[in-house]
Amino acid sequence: MRTTIVLARHGRTEWHDGNRYTGSTDLPIDEVGVQQAQLLKDWALDYAPDALWCSPMLRARQTIAPLAEALKLEPTVDARLREVDFGSAEGKMLSELPPAVAKAFEVDPVRDHFPGGEDPAEAADRVHEVFHEIGRLHQGRKVFAVAHNTLVRLLVCRVLGLRLNDYRRLLPALGPAALVRFRWQDGTVGLEAYNVPPLRLETLT
């Protein structure tokens, strides 16, 4: 049976407004992020998900909260949906990093991920695992989940058979509250929509 899984990036935070790396740093969403969470709620009420999942990061839980309250559904909070830890880059823009570190990361962001951070290949493994678990647990139903920019791009690469090293080149960064929609059936995954911004959510209905 077909399962539809919609992944949303969380709403904006203070650091995301400045495009600073926000991986393991547990920031709340800002005023714009609160508005984006409401937009997601309004769209998702029409989508009518049967189950909610989210990252344990505060920004993800705050983003899904209005929808969870409206639907009277308790989200499944799973640590495998957390963002990649960016190590020495946390709180910094790429331009603020040592030039050699930034250059190596731009050439191969998996092999030369940020010092002290999580290996993106390991992050891809954990999100790939939970993604298929969601598909199996909710066969024939609809799921809405809130996760993170880099993690979702790694997942897209993994399920479509793309090289993880190319995630930054092939997949533009997800905007805050943007959506990605998958079709899951018997372990086979199809990508139906990518990086749909919150002001165009009606295109996914």
C-alpha positions in Angstrom: 0.0 0.0 0.0 1.1 3.5 -0.8 2.2 5.8 2.0 2.6 9.6 1.4 5.3 11.2 3.5 5.6 14.9 3.6 8.7 16.3 5.2 8.8 20.0 6.2 11.8 22.0 7.2 11.2 23.8 10.5 10.4 27.5 10.6 13.1 30.2 10.6 15.3 30.9 13.5 17.5 33.9 14.3 20.6 32.1 12.9 18.8 30.9 9.7 18.0 34.5 8.9 21.7 35.1 8.7 22.4 31.7 7.1 24.5 30.5 10.0 25.0 26.8 10.5 22.5 25.6 13.1 22.9 21.9 13.6 23.0 20.7 17.2 22.4 24.2 18.5 18.9 24.1 20.0 17.4 27.5 19.0 13.7 28.4 19.0 12.0 29.7 15.9 11.7 33.5 15.5 8.6 35.6 14.7 8.8 34.7 11.0 9.2 31.1 12.0 6.0 31.3 14.1 4.1 32.6 11.0 5.6 29.8 8.9 4.4 27.2 11.4 0.9 28.6 11.0 1.1 28.4 7.2 2.2 24.8 7.5 -0.7 24.1 9.9 -3.2 25.6 7.5 -1.9 23.6 4.6 -1.5 20.3 6.5 -5.1 20.5 7.9 -6.3 20.0 4.2 -3.6 17.3 3.7 -5.1 15.6 6.8 -2.2 13.5 8.0 -2.8 10.3 9.9 0.4 10.6 11.9 3.0 13.2 12.9 6.7 12.8 13.4 9.4 15.3 14.2 12.9 16.0 15.2 13.6 16.5 19.0 15.2 19.9 18.2 13.2 22.8 19.7 12.7 24.5 16.4 11.1 21.4 14.9 8.9 20.8 17.8 7.7 24.4 17.8 7.0 24.2 14.1 4.8 21.1 14.3 3.0 22.2 17.6 0.2 24.3 16.0 -0.7 21.4 13.7 -0.5 18.8 16.5 -2.8 20.9 18.6 -5.3 21.4 15.8 -5.4 17.7 15.0 -5.2 16.5 18.6 -2.3 14.2 17.5 0.8 13.6 19.5 3.9 13.7 17.3 6.4 10.9 17.4 9.7 12.6 18.4 12.6 10.6 17.0 16.3 11.5 17.5 17.1 10.1 14.1 15.3 13.2 12.6 17.7 15.7 14.3 19.9 17.9 12.2 23.5 17.1 11.3 25.9 18.4 14.0 28.2 20.9 12.2 31.0 20.9 14.8 33.3 23.9 14.5 30.9 25.5 12.0 28.1 25.8 14.5 26.9 29.4 14.7 29.1 30.5 11.8 28.6 31.4 8.2 30.8 29.6 5.6 32.6 32.9 5.0 33.7 33.0 8.6 35.4 29.7 8.6 39.1 29.2 7.9 39.5 29.3 4.1 41.1 25.9 3.9 38.2 24.3 5.8 35.6 26.1 3.8 37.2 25.2 0.5 37.6 21.5 1.4 33.9 21.4 2.5 32.7 23.0 -0.8 34.7 20.5 -2.8 33.5 17.4 -0.9 31.1 18.1 2.1 31.0 14.4 3.1 34.7 13.5 3.0 35.7 16.9 4.4 32.8 17.7 6.7 33.3 20.3 9.4 35.9 19.4 12.1 34.2 18.0 15.2 30.9 17.5 13.4 28.9 14.5 12.5 29.8 12.4 9.4 27.0 13.2 6.9 27.1 9.6 5.7 26.2 8.5 9.2 23.4 11.1 9.3 22.1 9.8 6.0 22.1 6.3 7.4 20.0 7.2 10.4 17.4 9.3 8.5 17.2 6.6 5.8 16.4 4.1 8.5 13.7 6.1 10.2 12.2 7.1 6.8 11.6 3.5 5.9 10.3 2.8 9.4 7.7 5.5 9.0 6.7 4.0 5.6 6.2 0.6 7.1 4.4 1.7 10.2 1.9 3.8 8.3 1.3 1.8 5.2 -1.6 3.2 3.1 -1.8 6.4 5.2 -0.4 10.0 5.2 2.4 11.3 7.4 3.6 14.8 8.1 7.1 15.2 9.6 9.3 18.2 10.5 13.0 17.9 10.2 16.0 19.9 8.9 17.6 21.3 5.8 20.8 19.2 5.4 19.3 16.0 6.8 16.4 16.1 4.3 18.8 16.7 1.4 20.9 13.8 2.4 17.8 11.7 2.6 16.8 12.7 -0.9 20.2 11.7 -2.2 20.1 8.4 -0.4 16.6 7.3 -1.6 17.2 8.4 -5.2 20.6 6.8 -5.4 22.5 10.1 -5.8 26.0 10.5 -4.5 25.9 12.0 -1.0 28.9 14.1 -1.9 26.7 16.0 -4.4 24.0 17.0 -2.0 24.9 20.7 -1.9 25.4 20.9 -5.7 22.3 18.9 -6.8 19.8 20.0 -4.2 19.4 23.7 -3.4 19.0 24.4 0.3 15.4 24.0 1.5 13.8 27.3 2.6 12.4 27.5 6.1 9.0 25.7 6.2 9.5 24.4 2.7 8.1 20.9 1.9 9.3 17.7 0.3 6.8 15.0 -0.6 7.6 11.3 -1.1 5.6 8.3 -2.2 6.6 5.1 -0.3 5.4 1.7 -1.4 6.9 -1.6 -0.4 10.2 0.0 0.2 10.3 1.8 -3.2 10.4 5.6 -3.0 9.3 8.3 -5.4 9.9 12.0 -5.1 6.8 13.9 -5.9 7.7 17.5 -4.9 10.8 19.3 -3.6 11.4 22.6 -1.9 7.9 24.0 -2.2 7.9 27.3 -0.3 5.2 28.0 2.3 3.5 30.7 0.2 2.9 28.1 -2.6 1.8 25.2 -0.4 -1.5 25.1 -2.3 0.3 23.5 -5.2 0.7 20.4 -3.2 -3.0 19.8 -2.4 
